[in-house]
Amino acid sequence: MTGLAELIQISQDVFWLHAVVFLRVGPVISLFPGIGDNTVSVRIKLALALAFTVICTPAAAPYLAGVSWLGPGLAWIAVTETAVGLIIGIGVRLFLLAMQTAGSIAAQATSLAQISGSAGTSPMPAMGHVLTLGAIALAMLLGLHVRVAEMVIATYRVFPVGAMPDAADTSQWGIAQVARAFSLAFTLAAPFVIVSVLYNLTLGIINRAMPQMMVVFVGAPVITLGGLLMLFLLAPGMLTLWMRALEHFVSNPFGSP
């Protein structure tokens, strides 16, 4: 019976160890680019969260040594681990939102926002869909899931188990991430905005010079074709800049030295 009791105790410790890691991994998977979309089945998300938990638990086990699995502290651990997971997941998700915003800005600037638009779970122009799908595919090909697993393990040094993140520091970090996301979105869409400004100025000058000419009928095909050509030429560079920014965030999400 002694051996059976030890086996049961080891099984309980392993179970609770994985359960605590799952509390941090679960929110990350639910917000993960591509995986966390509403189009993905909940069962697939759960299976991926369990797989990430099995991968991260052996590396995170030293940081969870001495944690009590029983008693009133378990509820507090559940709250803190979920909060940390949400912080990580939101930080990664903001980069996908930045790409979606860049696509929407570019489509609005080139008068392509109403062409093949979507009214689904994430309404956006066709240009935004192309850039977003390209960004997700590129991220997966370059091993974003592996880097995020490494980031989750590294966060145990910054946020120990049972320690609630400081509200002031978290709010400042969140504001900085939102500002970075919008800055990245405008940077990626800047060529489209510049061309749009030059296009509208040119149409205004032509309209003043020849009021009888219907400049809209002349300019609409030009800006449409120009927007599609710019998307074809600039999409690789936009995806490269986006991926570099994401890799920089994943390697050092909280700005620690």
C-alpha positions as CSV (number, residue, x, y, z in Angstrom):
1,M,0.0,0.0,0.0
2,T,2.9,2.3,0.6
3,G,4.0,2.1,-3.1
4,L,0.4,2.7,-4.2
5,A,0.0,5.7,-1.9
6,E,3.2,7.2,-3.3
7,L,2.0,6.6,-6.8
8,I,-1.3,8.3,-6.1
9,Q,0.6,11.3,-4.5
10,I,2.9,11.6,-7.5
11,S,-0.1,11.5,-9.8
12,Q,-1.9,14.2,-7.9
13,D,1.2,16.4,-7.9
14,V,1.6,15.9,-11.7
15,F,-2.0,16.7,-12.3
16,W,-2.1,19.9,-10.2
17,L,1.2,21.0,-11.8
18,H,-0.3,20.7,-15.3
19,A,-3.5,22.3,-14.1
20,V,-1.7,25.4,-12.9
21,V,0.3,25.7,-16.1
22,F,-2.9,25.3,-18.1
23,L,-4.4,28.3,-16.3
24,R,-1.7,30.5,-17.8
25,V,-1.6,28.8,-21.2
26,G,-5.3,28.7,-21.8
27,P,-5.9,32.4,-22.2
28,V,-2.9,32.7,-24.4
29,I,-4.3,30.1,-26.8
30,S,-7.7,31.7,-26.8
31,L,-6.2,34.9,-28.0
32,F,-3.5,33.4,-30.2
33,P,-3.4,34.8,-33.8
34,G,-5.2,32.4,-36.1
35,I,-5.9,29.8,-33.4
36,G,-8.0,32.1,-31.2
37,D,-10.3,33.2,-34.0
38,N,-14.0,32.4,-33.7
39,T,-13.9,30.3,-36.8
40,V,-11.7,27.7,-35.0
41,S,-13.6,25.1,-33.0
42,V,-13.5,25.2,-29.2
43,R,-12.4,21.6,-29.2
44,I,-9.4,22.4,-31.3
45,K,-8.5,25.3,-29.0
46,L,-8.8,23.0,-26.0
47,A,-6.7,20.3,-27.6
48,L,-4.0,22.9,-28.5
49,A,-4.1,24.4,-25.0
50,L,-3.6,20.9,-23.5
51,A,-0.7,20.3,-26.0
52,F,0.9,23.6,-25.0
53,T,0.5,22.7,-21.4
54,V,2.3,19.4,-21.8
55,I,5.1,21.2,-23.6
56,C,5.5,24.0,-21.1
57,T,5.1,22.1,-17.8
58,P,8.5,20.4,-17.7
59,A,10.3,23.7,-18.2
60,A,8.0,25.6,-15.8
61,A,8.2,22.9,-13.1
62,P,11.2,24.4,-11.3
63,Y,9.3,27.7,-10.9
64,L,6.3,25.9,-9.3
65,A,8.3,24.1,-6.7
66,G,6.8,24.5,-3.2
67,V,3.4,25.7,-4.4
68,S,0.6,24.4,-2.3
69,W,-2.1,22.8,-4.5
70,L,-4.7,22.6,-1.7
71,G,-6.4,25.1,0.5
72,P,-7.8,28.6,-0.1
73,G,-4.7,29.6,-1.9
74,L,-5.7,27.6,-4.9
75,A,-8.5,30.0,-5.9
76,W,-6.0,32.9,-5.7
77,I,-3.6,31.0,-7.9
78,A,-6.4,30.5,-10.4
79,V,-7.1,34.2,-10.5
80,T,-3.4,35.3,-10.8
81,E,-2.5,32.7,-13.4
82,T,-5.5,33.6,-15.6
83,A,-4.7,37.3,-15.3
84,V,-1.1,36.7,-16.4
85,G,-2.2,34.5,-19.3
86,L,-4.6,37.3,-20.5
87,I,-1.9,39.9,-20.4
88,I,0.4,37.7,-22.5
89,G,-2.4,36.8,-24.9
90,I,-3.6,40.4,-25.4
91,G,0.0,41.5,-26.0
92,V,0.3,39.0,-28.9
93,R,-3.2,39.6,-30.2
94,L,-2.5,43.3,-30.6
95,F,-0.1,42.6,-33.4
96,L,-2.8,40.9,-35.4
97,L,-5.1,43.8,-34.7
98,A,-2.4,46.1,-35.9
99,M,-2.2,44.3,-39.2
100,Q,-6.0,44.4,-39.5
101,T,-6.0,48.1,-38.8
102,A,-3.2,48.7,-41.4
103,G,-5.3,46.8,-44.0
104,S,-8.4,48.9,-43.2
105,I,-6.4,52.2,-43.4
106,A,-4.9,51.1,-46.8
107,A,-8.3,50.1,-48.2
108,Q,-9.9,53.3,-47.1
109,A,-7.1,55.4,-48.5
110,T,-7.3,53.7,-51.9
111,S,-11.1,53.6,-52.1
112,L,-11.1,49.8,-51.9
113,A,-12.8,49.5,-48.5
114,Q,-16.2,48.5,-50.0
115,I,-14.8,46.0,-52.5
116,S,-15.3,42.4,-51.4
117,G,-15.7,43.5,-47.8
118,S,-16.6,41.0,-45.1
119,A,-19.5,41.1,-42.7
120,G,-18.4,38.1,-40.6
121,T,-17.0,37.8,-37.2
122,S,-14.2,40.3,-38.0
123,P,-15.6,42.7,-40.6
124,M,-12.8,44.2,-42.7
125,P,-12.0,45.0,-46.4
126,A,-10.6,42.3,-48.7
127,M,-7.2,44.0,-48.4
128,G,-7.2,43.5,-44.7
129,H,-8.1,39.9,-45.1
130,V,-5.2,39.3,-47.5
131,L,-2.7,41.0,-45.2
132,T,-4.0,39.3,-42.1
133,L,-4.0,35.8,-43.6
134,G,-0.5,36.4,-44.9
135,A,0.7,37.5,-41.5
136,I,-0.8,34.5,-39.8
137,A,0.7,32.1,-42.3
138,L,4.1,33.8,-42.1
139,A,4.1,33.7,-38.3
140,M,3.2,30.0,-38.3
141,L,5.9,29.2,-40.9
142,L,8.5,31.0,-38.8
143,G,7.6,29.1,-35.6
144,L,5.6,31.7,-33.7
145,H,4.0,28.9,-31.6
146,V,7.4,27.8,-30.5
147,R,8.5,31.3,-29.6
148,V,5.2,31.9,-27.7
149,A,5.8,28.7,-25.7
150,E,9.2,30.0,-24.8
151,M,7.8,33.3,-23.8
152,V,5.2,31.7,-21.5
153,I,7.9,29.7,-19.8
154,A,10.0,32.9,-19.4
155,T,7.2,34.8,-17.8
156,Y,7.4,32.6,-14.7
157,R,10.6,34.6,-13.8
158,V,8.7,37.9,-14.1
159,F,5.4,36.8,-12.7
160,P,5.8,34.0,-10.1
161,V,2.9,31.7,-9.4
162,G,0.4,33.4,-7.0
163,A,1.7,36.9,-7.6
164,M,-0.8,39.3,-9.0
165,P,0.8,41.8,-11.6
166,D,1.0,45.3,-10.3
167,A,-1.9,47.3,-11.6
168,A,0.1,50.5,-12.3
169,D,2.8,48.8,-14.2
170,T,0.3,46.6,-16.1
171,S,-1.7,49.7,-17.2
172,Q,1.4,51.5,-18.4
173,W,2.5,48.4,-20.2
174,G,-0.9,48.1,-21.8
175,I,-1.0,51.7,-22.9
176,A,2.5,51.3,-24.4
177,Q,1.4,48.2,-26.3
178,V,-1.7,49.8,-27.7
179,A,0.3,52.8,-28.8
180,R,2.9,50.5,-30.4
181,A,0.1,48.6,-32.3
182,F,-1.4,51.8,-33.7
183,S,2.0,53.2,-34.6
184,L,2.9,49.9,-36.4
185,A,-0.5,50.0,-38.2
186,F,0.0,53.6,-39.5
187,T,3.6,52.8,-40.4
188,L,2.6,49.8,-42.5
189,A,-0.2,51.8,-44.2
190,A,1.8,55.0,-44.7
191,P,2.6,54.4,-48.4
192,F,-1.1,54.0,-49.2
193,V,-2.0,57.2,-47.3
194,I,0.7,59.2,-49.0
195,V,-0.4,58.0,-52.5
196,S,-4.0,58.8,-51.6
197,V,-3.1,62.4,-50.6
198,L,-1.2,62.9,-53.8
199,Y,-4.0,61.4,-55.8
200,N,-6.6,63.7,-54.3
201,L,-4.4,66.8,-54.7
202,T,-3.9,65.9,-58.3
203,L,-7.7,65.4,-58.9
204,G,-8.3,68.7,-57.2
205,I,-5.9,70.5,-59.4
206,I,-7.3,68.9,-62.6
207,N,-10.8,69.7,-61.5
208,R,-9.9,73.4,-61.0
209,A,-8.1,73.5,-64.4
210,M,-10.9,71.7,-66.2
211,P,-14.2,72.1,-64.3
212,Q,-16.2,70.5,-67.2
213,M,-14.2,67.2,-66.9
214,M,-15.6,64.4,-64.8
215,V,-12.4,63.7,-62.9
216,V,-14.1,61.0,-60.7
217,F,-14.7,58.8,-63.7
218,V,-11.1,59.2,-64.7
219,G,-9.5,58.9,-61.3
220,A,-11.5,56.0,-59.8
221,P,-10.0,53.4,-62.1
222,V,-6.5,54.9,-61.5
223,I,-6.7,54.7,-57.7
224,T,-8.2,51.2,-57.8
225,L,-5.5,49.8,-60.1
226,G,-2.8,51.8,-58.2
227,G,-4.0,50.4,-54.9
228,L,-3.9,46.8,-56.2
229,L,-0.5,47.3,-57.6
230,M,0.8,48.8,-54.4
231,L,-0.6,45.9,-52.4
232,F,1.1,43.5,-54.8
233,L,4.5,45.3,-54.4
234,L,4.4,46.3,-50.8
235,A,2.8,43.3,-49.1
236,P,6.1,41.4,-48.7
237,G,7.7,44.4,-47.1
238,M,4.7,45.0,-44.8
239,L,4.7,41.4,-43.7
240,T,8.5,41.5,-43.0
241,L,8.2,44.6,-40.9
242,W,5.3,43.1,-39.0
243,M,7.1,39.9,-38.3
244,R,10.2,41.7,-37.0
245,A,8.1,43.7,-34.6
246,L,6.3,40.6,-33.4
247,E,9.6,38.7,-32.9
248,H,11.0,41.6,-31.0
249,F,8.0,41.6,-28.7
250,V,8.0,37.8,-28.2
251,S,11.7,37.9,-27.3
252,N,11.3,40.7,-24.7
253,P,7.6,41.3,-24.0
254,F,7.9,43.3,-20.8
255,G,11.0,45.3,-21.7
256,S,13.2,43.6,-19.0
257,P,16.9,43.8,-19.5
